[in-house]
Amino acid sequence: MMDFDMLLLLVPALITGILVLSTHVLFGRQVLKRGIIFIDLAIAQIAALGAIFARTQHDLTMLPFVQVWLPAVCAVVGALLIAQLAKYFADELEAMIGSLYVLAAVFGMLILAKDAHGAELLKQLMSGQILWVSWEQLLLPSIVYGVILLTLIMRPSLMHGRGFYLLFALVITLSVELVGVYLVFSSLILPALAVNKMMNLSAIWWAYGVGMMGYLLGLLLSMTFDLPSGAMIVVCLSMVTIAFRVLSAKKSLKNS
């Protein structure tokens, strides 16, 4: 059983999950509409590659805030490249995005191959350390996510143009640092997939509900059974998504 102090440890992690979902649900629905499912994995992996450079290249580690801006620059460059590929190679875009993901992952592994702490850094970037996120780490993402959400409220057309790629890259960069590549992908795709067949205006709120339920269950189970939190949240997000789709299908059949 968890005591009160252990539950308090979950509060920053849960707030982190809610913060990530605040933008990822919106962008995930757009990713599904565009049919570019691997873009989040590719951009997240490219941002992770930038983070690997920032943490392993001694000449770079002396630069101020390099662990923030270098992954962001890499992600933006990757996003702009994908935007150009979408313009000229629309019929092959998904294959090219997948190839970019693999290349970024392999380059990261090669850079870390002779690093004494490479395995731990790679694990952190992939699986994240959501249980150990501090309130200070949430300050910058909160500001950036808030500005992006406000921008999308004022100019929703940005989600349909090339501005989508730039905003997407910024969101992904900050999220990788908070929760890791696997949870970034899961937070984008699974809540959006849960409500993908819903056409009513409440779909977005159901998507947020699915995401928050997955994070809450994942955090509780990881603390209860001493399991990796990122992996447990991914599993719970998947299970909640499947359950929601099954229940939604049954309700649709009943009403038809």
N, C-alpha and C positions, 0 to 999 in steps of 0.2 A: 504493500500500500504506500501511496505517496503522502508525505506530510505537507504542511502548509508552506514550508520553506522551499520544497521541491516544486510546488505549484507556482510559487513566485518566480522561479527560474524560467518558467514557460511564458511569462508575460511578454518580455522583449521578443522572444522567438515568434509568438503568435502575432504580435504587432508587426513584426517583419513580414510574416506571411500575408497579412492583410494589406500591408503597403505594397508588396510585390503584386498581389492580385488586383490592386486598384487600377493598374495600367495593363497588366498582362491579359486580363479577361477581354478588354477592348481590342488589344492588338491581336490576340489569339483568334477572335472571330473574323478579323480582317484577313489574317493568314489563311484561314480555311476558305474564305470567299475567293481569295486570289489563287488558291491551289498551290501554294508554295510552302508546304509543310516543313521542309528541312531548313528554311531560312533562319528560324530561331536557333537551331542547333549550330548552323554554320556561323552566324554572327556571334553567338555565345562562345564558340570555340576560338574564333578569331580574337575576340576580346580577351579570352583566357591566354592566348598566345602572347598578346601584348602584356598581360600581367606577368607571365613567365619571364619575358625580356626585362621588365621593370625590376623584378626581384632577383635576377641572376646575373645581369650584366653590371659589373661594379662601376663602370663609367657612368651608367645611367642612374644608379641608386643615389647618387649625390644630388641629383636634380630635384628641386622642390615639387612635391605632390606628383611625382612621376607615376606612382602606382594608381593614380586616378586618371590623369590625362592621357598616358600612353595607351592603356587598354581602350579608352574612348576613341582616340585617333585611329587605332587599328580597326575598331568596330565600324566607325564612320567610313573609312576607306573601303572596308569589305562591303558595307551596305551600298555605297555609291557604285562599286563594281557590279554588284548584283542588279542594281537599277539599270545599268548600261546593258548587262546581259539580257535583262527582261525586255529591253527595247529591240534588240537585234536577234535574240535566240529564244523567243517565247516558247517554241515547241520543244526545246531541249533544256529549258531553264532548271527544272527540278534535278535533272542529272548533273548539271553544272554546279548547282548549289551543294549537292551531296558531295561532289568532288572537292569543292572548296573546304567543306567540313573535314574530310579525310586528310587533306593536305595540311590544314592548320593543326589537326590533332597529331599528325606524324612529326611535323616540325617541332611541336612542343615536346614530344617524347625525345627527339634527337638532342634538343637543347639541354634537357634534364638528364640525359643518359649518364653523364659523368659528374652530376651534382650529388653531393652526399645526402642532401635533403630533398632530392628530386621527387622521390616516390611520395613523400608526405605532402609536398606542394601540389603535385598532380592530383592526389586524392582530395585535397582541400578544394581545389578549383572545380573538380568534377562533382563531388558529393556535397560540398559546402560544409559550413559549421554553424548552422542556424541557431543551435542551442547556446552558442557562445557569442552571439551578436550583442554588442553593447549599445546603450542609448546614444552614445556619441556617433557611432557608425551609421545611425539612422537619420542623422541631421541632414546631410547632403542629399541622400536619396529622397527624403521627404520634400525638400525644397524643389528638387528637379522634377519629381513626379507631379507635385502640385502645379508647377508652371506648365508642364506638358498637358495635364488634364484640363487646366484652365484654357490653354491654347486650343485644345480640341473642342471644348465647349463653344468657344468663340468662332472657331473656323473648322467645323467638322469636315469640310472638303479636303483638308490636309491628309485625311486617312485614305483618300482615293487617288491622290497624286503621288509625285515622287518625294514629296515631303515626308511621306509615310516611312521611307527607308531611313531618313536621317533621325527622326524621332524614335524609331524602332531601335536603332543602333545605340542611342543614348540610354534608353530604358534597359536594354539587355546588358550593357556594360556595368551599370550599377547593380543590377540584379545578380550577375555572376559573382561579384564580390561578396554579396550578402548570402546567397543560398546555393551557389554552384550551378554548373551547366545542366545537370539532370533535372533539378527542380525548376530551373528556368524553362526548359522545354515542357515539363509536365504542367506548370502553372499557366503556360500559354495555350497548350493544345487541349488538355483534358477537360477543364470547365467549358471551353468553347465547344468541344465535341459533345459534351453532355446535353447541350441545348441546341445542337446543330439543326435538328428537325423542327424546332419550335419557331413559329412565325409571329407570335404575338409580342407585344412590347415588354412583357414581363420576363422574357427569355434572359435578358442581361442580368436581372436580379437573381434568377435561379442559378445562373452561371457563377455569380459571386457566392451564392449559398453553397453550391457544390464545392467550390474552391476552399472556402473557410471551413467547411465540415471536414474535408480531406486533411487540411493542415492541423486542425484541432485533434482529430483522431490520431493522426500520425505522431504528433508531439506527445500525446498522452501515452500511447503504446510504446513509443521509444523510451520514455522515462520509466514506465512500469516494468518493461522487460529488458532494459539496458541494451537497446539495439540502436544502430546508427540512425539518427533522426532524419537525415535527408532521404535515405532509402525507404524508411518507414512511411514518410509522408507521400512519396511517389506511389507506393503500394496502396495507401489509403485513398489517395486521389483517384487512382485507377478503379478501385472497388466502388467508391461512391459514384463515379461516372457511370460504371456498368449498371449499378443498382438504379440510378436515375433514369437511364435509357430504357431499362426493362419496365420500370413502373410507368414511365411516360407512354411506352408502346401499349401496355395493358389498358391504360386509361383511354388512349385514342381508340382502341378496338371496342371498348365498352361504350364509348360515346358515338361510335359510327353505326 
